[in-house]
Amino acid sequence: MLRHAILATTALTVAAPVFAGEVNVYSYRQPELIQPLVDGFEAATGHTANVVFIDKGITERLVAEGPRSPADLLFTVDISRLAEAKEAGVTQAVSSDVLEANIPDALRDDEGHWFGLTTRARIVYASKDRVAPGEITTYEQLADPIWSGRICTRSGTHVYTIGLVSAMIEHNGAEATKTWLEGLKANLAKSPEGNDRAQVKSIWAGECDISLGNTYYMGAMLADEEQSEWANAVRIDFPSFADGQGSHVNISGVAMVNGAANEAEALAFMEYLSSPEAQEIYANVVHEYPASPDASPSDLVAGWGALEADTTDLTAIASHRAEALRLVEEVDFDG
């Protein structure tokens, strides 16, 4: 396990440290989303960050490269992908008082293999015209027959859906979750297809009244000339679980690669990413919520309403991934 003393606050503000190195990053997120963080890190530390964008199969690539991999850090989204990387043995544990102070317990691995940077809620997009505010308040209500023929969603096997189903298992157990999935399927207006933005387009087109989606897609749609019309047809509703535990959240996160050649620089980048300054830069770019409680979301994101996040440990939720996929397949959710 990598050990590291706390970096002094001034260490992140010096223009040219005594020693400047480099850190190599494999990123699931697009280069334009990472660049503001790279710029801030390089200005603060004098280190150089080299980012390689990989749109899928990062864990598989790291496994194939083994000790020859040039990567020091892994940026990805979704707890499932972070857990998968840890289970594959391509990450290493990191011990840092800075990271532990900046990132809440529920948003980091209990063994230090990964740390959340931003969160996104899995929420309901509701038609402004056909769904009254407060008409749906829990995820469990999605299975109520009142929504028959009124729900759109993406594939049940997608990692975002599996994440929510895993959370349902953690809260309600496997048997109740299977019943919920059957009710949700019965309420679908059409077979699951497309991404989260496609579901909002379907609401705009009158094909359904509500959909499941991640919050950040609202920001992405509003920034697109064509899709802004879809976004303006809906509002964001924040459902909670029936036990009152708040809205399901997932994360984007960072992990240090096992055998990283540039451990000190990689850790410096991780600690910079956890700082309130970097958290606000990143959250603003990707329209997400900062993981650090000392950082604030952008005005746009804050305008969607208060997020009361489920604080259930994400590691516990991720442990149900295989069972969640099994249930989705048992009910033939996409059929």
Legacy VTK file of the C-alpha trace (Angstrom):
# vtk DataFile Version 3.0
C-alpha trace
ASCII
DATASET POLYDATA
POINTS 335 float
0.000 0.000 0.000
1.279 3.391 -0.940
1.945 5.606 2.068
2.020 9.360 1.812
2.175 12.278 4.194
-0.343 15.094 3.907
0.566 17.597 1.236
0.797 21.105 2.604
-1.797 23.470 1.190
0.929 25.555 -0.373
2.163 22.540 -2.330
-0.783 22.922 -4.678
-0.241 26.607 -5.299
3.445 26.765 -6.151
4.093 27.501 -9.802
7.333 25.516 -10.073
8.103 22.866 -7.443
11.603 21.651 -6.845
10.897 18.431 -8.747
8.456 18.157 -11.636
7.448 14.784 -13.014
4.621 13.344 -15.080
1.596 11.180 -14.622
-0.117 9.031 -17.259
-3.899 8.692 -17.187
-6.292 6.302 -18.901
-9.634 8.115 -19.043
-13.134 6.909 -19.837
-14.223 10.532 -19.939
-13.738 12.592 -23.069
-10.594 14.754 -23.298
-12.528 18.045 -23.238
-14.053 17.090 -19.886
-10.672 16.282 -18.361
-8.624 19.151 -19.815
-9.636 21.840 -17.269
-8.451 19.525 -14.497
-5.211 18.790 -16.309
-4.601 22.506 -16.740
-5.288 23.211 -13.076
-3.099 20.348 -11.871
-0.183 21.297 -14.073
-0.384 24.950 -13.031
-0.577 24.018 -9.347
2.199 21.422 -9.231
4.438 21.801 -12.279
3.863 18.119 -13.096
2.714 17.043 -16.557
-0.420 14.947 -17.025
-0.718 12.819 -20.170
-4.285 11.642 -20.812
-5.298 8.787 -23.125
-9.033 8.624 -23.870
-10.410 5.051 -23.966
-14.139 4.788 -24.588
-14.498 1.174 -23.436
-12.551 -1.764 -22.098
-10.111 0.108 -19.854
-9.913 -2.721 -17.331
-9.417 -5.299 -20.073
-6.643 -3.173 -21.569
-4.881 -2.828 -18.219
-5.120 -6.575 -17.656
-3.662 -7.241 -21.105
-0.838 -4.750 -20.626
0.031 -6.030 -17.166
3.222 -4.592 -15.654
4.116 -3.054 -19.036
1.220 -0.602 -18.839
2.291 3.052 -18.940
-0.840 4.083 -16.999
-0.582 5.499 -13.491
-4.218 6.520 -12.977
-7.611 5.330 -14.137
-10.507 7.778 -14.583
-13.889 6.179 -15.106
-17.587 6.504 -14.368
-19.937 4.185 -12.479
-19.225 2.214 -9.330
-19.516 -1.023 -11.338
-16.507 -0.134 -13.474
-14.457 0.908 -10.452
-15.345 -2.278 -8.593
-14.562 -4.313 -11.699
-11.113 -2.728 -11.948
-10.373 -3.507 -8.304
-11.578 -7.093 -8.646
-9.391 -7.553 -11.736
-6.339 -6.576 -9.698
-5.386 -3.588 -11.842
-5.684 -1.009 -9.029
-3.724 -0.528 -5.835
-4.652 0.710 -2.395
-3.777 4.302 -1.566
-3.486 5.786 1.895
-3.876 9.568 2.010
-5.184 11.776 4.777
-6.002 14.412 2.150
-8.239 12.067 0.156
-9.899 10.714 3.263
-10.609 14.233 4.523
-12.031 15.451 1.208
-14.075 12.448 0.038
-16.913 11.094 2.256
-16.714 7.476 3.397
-19.674 6.349 1.277
-17.998 7.646 -1.898
-14.665 5.843 -1.570
-13.462 2.279 -1.361
-12.999 1.111 2.203
-9.583 -0.290 1.244
-8.495 2.829 -0.637
-8.590 1.423 -4.169
-10.844 4.129 -5.644
-12.199 7.554 -4.726
-15.317 9.305 -6.027
-14.840 12.716 -7.631
-18.370 13.689 -8.632
-21.811 12.186 -8.172
-24.826 11.947 -10.418
-28.308 10.994 -9.304
-30.461 8.440 -11.102
-33.666 10.437 -11.237
-37.033 10.696 -12.971
-37.454 12.951 -15.974
-41.138 13.919 -15.920
-43.295 15.634 -18.522
-44.108 19.139 -17.372
-47.505 18.881 -19.072
-48.634 15.385 -18.117
-47.105 14.667 -14.700
-47.873 16.825 -11.683
-45.095 17.794 -9.256
-44.991 15.332 -6.390
-46.872 12.676 -8.336
-43.938 10.285 -8.077
-41.700 10.347 -5.022
-40.129 6.867 -4.763
-38.454 4.399 -7.105
-40.837 1.728 -5.864
-43.777 3.715 -7.323
-42.421 3.088 -10.824
-44.015 -0.366 -10.567
-47.470 1.045 -9.701
-50.022 0.229 -12.447
-50.944 3.927 -12.571
-47.868 4.308 -14.799
-48.908 1.560 -17.223
-47.736 2.472 -20.726
-46.175 5.727 -19.489
-42.509 4.880 -18.751
-39.467 4.888 -21.037
-36.013 3.659 -20.070
-32.777 2.381 -21.522
-31.704 -1.271 -21.505
-31.970 -3.176 -18.264
-28.467 -4.555 -18.779
-26.793 -1.145 -19.030
-24.484 -0.358 -16.111
-26.649 2.610 -15.042
-29.725 0.400 -14.764
-27.771 -2.368 -13.076
-26.566 0.188 -10.543
-30.133 1.156 -9.622
-31.287 -2.469 -9.498
-28.309 -3.272 -7.259
-29.349 -0.453 -4.942
-32.902 -1.819 -4.877
-31.533 -5.200 -3.802
-29.514 -3.578 -1.034
-32.589 -1.715 0.228
-35.400 -4.210 -0.357
-33.895 -7.636 -1.011
-33.747 -9.741 -4.176
-37.322 -11.108 -4.113
-38.927 -7.675 -3.750
-36.606 -6.286 -6.415
-37.641 -8.972 -8.897
-41.300 -8.122 -8.279
-40.463 -4.443 -8.763
-38.701 -5.172 -12.056
-41.709 -7.111 -13.301
-43.989 -4.193 -12.438
-41.658 -1.680 -14.052
-41.478 -3.753 -17.222
-45.279 -3.985 -17.333
-45.453 -0.174 -17.238
-43.089 0.456 -20.166
-44.480 2.352 -23.129
-42.044 0.553 -25.442
-39.124 -1.856 -25.292
-35.987 -0.394 -23.710
-33.672 1.208 -26.265
-31.383 4.185 -26.691
-29.597 6.281 -24.096
-30.962 8.568 -21.382
-31.329 11.507 -23.767
-33.374 9.343 -26.145
-35.860 8.729 -23.336
-36.319 12.468 -22.793
-36.858 12.880 -26.527
-39.593 10.236 -26.272
-41.299 12.240 -23.523
-41.098 15.372 -25.685
-42.603 13.378 -28.581
-45.488 12.155 -26.400
-44.455 8.502 -26.449
-44.213 8.304 -22.652
-44.598 10.552 -19.619
-41.622 9.709 -17.410
-38.200 8.150 -17.799
-35.209 7.190 -15.734
-32.002 9.091 -16.360
-28.870 10.611 -14.867
-29.060 14.247 -13.804
-26.098 15.448 -15.874
-27.880 14.718 -19.139
-30.089 17.738 -18.467
-27.037 19.985 -18.652
-25.808 18.242 -21.783
-29.191 18.600 -23.507
-29.601 22.254 -22.596
-26.225 22.953 -24.206
-27.354 21.377 -27.492
-29.502 23.481 -29.847
-31.712 20.582 -30.956
-31.893 18.751 -27.638
-32.677 21.829 -25.562
-36.267 21.571 -26.782
-36.466 18.053 -25.348
-34.950 19.201 -22.052
-37.386 22.083 -21.699
-40.310 19.655 -22.004
-39.375 17.890 -18.770
-38.385 18.574 -15.189
-36.183 16.617 -12.833
-37.890 14.830 -9.939
-35.724 13.315 -7.206
-37.286 10.048 -6.028
-36.048 8.281 -2.914
-36.255 4.687 -1.817
-39.356 3.791 0.161
-37.265 3.425 3.306
-36.477 7.142 3.065
-32.809 6.762 2.214
-32.733 9.385 -0.539
-31.976 9.320 -4.264
-29.691 6.711 -5.792
-26.349 8.218 -6.767
-23.424 6.930 -8.761
-19.978 8.391 -9.208
-17.160 9.268 -11.481
-13.955 8.237 -9.796
-10.211 7.773 -9.897
-7.962 4.869 -8.962
-4.218 4.340 -8.976
-3.042 1.607 -11.316
-1.288 -1.339 -9.725
2.430 -0.971 -10.386
2.190 2.701 -11.392
5.645 3.988 -12.324
4.902 7.527 -11.152
3.265 6.952 -7.781
4.133 10.292 -6.181
2.847 12.316 -9.121
-0.221 10.108 -9.440
-1.065 10.627 -5.791
-0.538 14.370 -6.138
-3.055 14.363 -9.013
-5.560 12.337 -6.969
-5.262 14.739 -4.061
-5.613 17.743 -6.357
-8.771 16.188 -7.843
-10.257 15.848 -4.371
-9.667 19.511 -3.493
-12.724 21.807 -3.387
-11.208 23.915 -6.187
-10.814 20.990 -8.578
-14.129 19.485 -7.490
-15.985 22.627 -8.529
-14.111 22.827 -11.860
-14.917 19.213 -12.701
-18.521 19.289 -11.471
-19.207 22.425 -13.492
-17.836 20.904 -16.709
-19.725 17.618 -16.410
-22.926 19.000 -14.786
-22.541 16.767 -11.736
-22.389 17.204 -7.973
-19.003 17.510 -6.224
-18.110 14.602 -3.983
-16.518 16.942 -1.458
-19.023 18.541 0.933
-16.821 21.653 0.899
-17.451 22.253 -2.819
-20.623 23.616 -4.407
-22.431 22.534 -7.585
-22.821 24.959 -10.452
-25.772 27.355 -10.478
-27.367 25.269 -13.243
-27.151 22.025 -11.283
-28.258 23.699 -8.046
-31.288 25.036 -9.937
-32.593 21.519 -10.499
-33.448 21.253 -6.824
-31.950 19.888 -3.653
-30.401 16.437 -3.927
-30.835 14.313 -0.826
-28.528 11.471 -1.745
-28.767 7.915 -0.519
-25.758 7.478 1.749
-25.663 3.695 1.470
-22.083 2.560 0.933
-21.471 2.177 -2.796
-19.293 -0.861 -2.207
-22.289 -2.644 -0.686
-24.437 -1.667 -3.671
-21.784 -2.788 -6.161
-21.611 -6.198 -4.489
-25.072 -6.975 -5.911
-24.089 -6.422 -9.583
-24.174 -10.064 -10.623
-27.482 -10.693 -8.847
-28.971 -7.553 -10.386
-28.051 -8.724 -13.887
-29.502 -12.146 -13.158
-32.836 -10.631 -12.097
-32.982 -8.363 -15.159
-32.450 -11.400 -17.378
-34.923 -13.552 -15.438
-37.762 -11.081 -16.015
-36.644 -10.602 -19.636
-36.696 -6.861 -19.018
-35.585 -5.880 -22.523
-37.854 -8.403 -24.251
LINES 1 336
335 0 1 2 3 4 5 6 7 8 9 10 11 12 13 14 15 16 17 18 19 20 21 22 23 24 25 26 27 28 29 30 31 32 33 34 35 36 37 38 39 40 41 42 43 44 45 46 47 48 49 50 51 52 53 54 55 56 57 58 59 60 61 62 63 64 65 66 67 68 69 70 71 72 73 74 75 76 77 78 79 80 81 82 83 84 85 86 87 88 89 90 91 92 93 94 95 96 97 98 99 100 101 102 103 104 105 106 107 108 109 110 111 112 113 114 115 116 117 118 119 120 121 122 123 124 125 126 127 128 129 130 131 132 133 134 135 136 137 138 139 140 141 142 143 144 145 146 147 148 149 150 151 152 153 154 155 156 157 158 159 160 161 162 163 164 165 166 167 168 169 170 171 172 173 174 175 176 177 178 179 180 181 182 183 184 185 186 187 188 189 190 191 192 193 194 195 196 197 198 199 200 201 202 203 204 205 206 207 208 209 210 211 212 213 214 215 216 217 218 219 220 221 222 223 224 225 226 227 228 229 230 231 232 233 234 235 236 237 238 239 240 241 242 243 244 245 246 247 248 249 250 251 252 253 254 255 256 257 258 259 260 261 262 263 264 265 266 267 268 269 270 271 272 273 274 275 276 277 278 279 280 281 282 283 284 285 286 287 288 289 290 291 292 293 294 295 296 297 298 299 300 301 302 303 304 305 306 307 308 309 310 311 312 313 314 315 316 317 318 319 320 321 322 323 324 325 326 327 328 329 330 331 332 333 334
